Amino acid sequence: MGGGSGVASRRVRGEGNMDSDGLAAARQRLQADELQMQEEIALLDERAREAQTPDEVAFSSDAALADEAPLAVDREKESTWRRSLQHRLLDAQSALRKLDQGTYGRCDACGLEIAPRRLRAQPQASLCLNCQAKAERGRV
């Protein structure tokens, strides 16, 4: 069978390479996501700094400690959310670097093309669907 040698087998059926408009849209979305996540992280950091008042460090009664338990839960939720945002921010920044280097859209694990439909849905995706599924099964 002639024609496209091994290239056709490396593509997802019905999908081709992202065109320049698709790459520009991905860059725009990644940059907007990056800015939004940086702003959210800064807000969470500011809230954490404000919550650390000298009164908090002072001796508290058992009743006061019980009253502060919901606050501790909220802080833990915010800390978890901040870690998630930081991880997503790093993913977006990595995708932007790949755009700059001309390697955007290649799976980090197998090197094959990530389906443009996947990249439109998740521009920060670094794994093709097959490798993503393998990675998720490995974590379970």
C-alpha positions in Angstrom: 0.0 0.0 0.0 1.6 3.2 -1.1 1.1 6.8 -0.2 1.5 8.1 3.2 4.1 5.6 4.7 3.9 5.6 8.5 2.5 9.1 8.9 -1.2 8.1 8.4 -0.9 5.4 11.0 0.3 8.0 13.5 -2.8 10.1 13.2 -6.1 9.7 14.9 -8.7 8.7 12.3 -10.6 11.7 11.1 -8.2 14.2 12.6 -5.3 16.0 11.1 -2.6 18.4 12.4 -3.8 21.6 14.1 -3.7 24.5 11.6 -2.2 27.9 12.5 -5.7 29.1 13.6 -6.0 26.2 16.0 -2.5 26.8 17.4 -3.3 30.5 17.8 -6.5 29.7 19.6 -4.7 27.2 21.9 -2.1 29.8 22.7 -4.7 32.5 23.5 -6.7 30.1 25.7 -3.5 28.9 27.5 -2.4 32.4 28.1 -5.8 33.4 29.5 -5.9 30.3 31.7 -2.3 31.1 32.9 -3.3 34.6 33.9 -6.5 33.5 35.7 -4.7 30.8 37.6 -1.9 33.2 38.7 -4.5 35.6 39.9 -6.4 32.9 41.8 -3.2 31.7 43.4 -2.3 35.3 44.4 -5.7 35.7 46.0 -5.4 32.5 48.0 -1.9 33.4 49.1 -3.2 36.8 50.3 -6.1 35.2 52.2 -3.7 32.8 53.8 -1.4 35.8 54.9 -4.4 37.7 56.3 -5.6 34.7 58.2 -2.3 34.4 60.1 -3.0 37.1 62.6 -1.2 37.5 66.0 -4.6 36.8 67.7 -4.6 33.3 66.1 -1.3 32.4 67.6 -2.3 33.6 71.1 -3.6 31.1 73.7 -7.2 30.0 73.0 -9.8 28.3 75.1 -11.3 24.9 74.1 -14.5 26.7 73.1 -12.5 29.1 70.9 -10.7 26.2 69.3 -14.0 24.5 68.6 -15.3 27.6 67.0 -12.2 27.8 64.8 -12.5 24.2 63.5 -14.6 25.2 60.5 -12.0 27.8 59.7 -9.3 25.2 59.7 -11.3 23.1 57.3 -11.8 26.1 55.0 -8.0 26.7 55.1 -7.3 23.1 54.2 -9.7 23.3 51.3 -8.1 26.5 50.0 -4.6 24.8 50.4 -5.8 21.8 48.3 -7.3 24.1 45.7 -4.1 26.1 45.6 -2.0 23.0 44.9 -4.4 22.0 42.2 -4.2 25.5 40.6 -0.4 25.3 40.8 -0.3 22.0 39.0 -2.7 23.2 36.3 -0.6 26.4 35.9 2.5 24.4 35.4 0.7 22.3 32.7 -0.4 25.5 30.9 3.1 26.9 31.1 4.5 23.7 29.7 2.1 23.7 26.8 3.0 27.4 26.0 6.7 26.4 26.0 5.9 23.5 23.6 4.1 26.0 21.3 7.2 28.2 21.3 9.4 25.2 20.6 7.2 23.8 17.9 6.5 20.5 19.8 3.0 21.3 20.9 0.5 18.5 20.2 3.0 15.6 20.6 2.3 13.1 23.4 5.0 13.2 26.1 4.9 9.5 26.5 4.7 8.0 23.0 5.6 10.9 20.8 2.6 10.5 18.6 0.2 13.3 17.7 -2.4 14.3 20.2 -5.8 14.5 18.5 -6.6 18.1 17.7 -10.1 17.6 19.1 -8.5 16.7 22.4 -6.3 19.8 22.3 -9.3 22.0 21.5 -11.0 20.6 24.6 -7.9 20.6 26.8 -5.1 22.7 25.3 -2.8 21.8 28.2 -3.0 18.1 27.4 0.4 16.5 27.3 -0.7 12.9 26.6 -2.7 11.3 23.9 -5.9 9.5 24.9 -4.2 6.1 24.9 -1.3 7.2 27.1 -3.7 9.2 29.3 -5.8 6.1 29.9 -2.7 4.0 30.7 -1.5 6.7 33.1 -4.9 6.7 34.9 -5.0 2.9 35.1 -1.5 3.0 36.6 -2.7 5.4 39.4 -5.7 3.4 40.4 
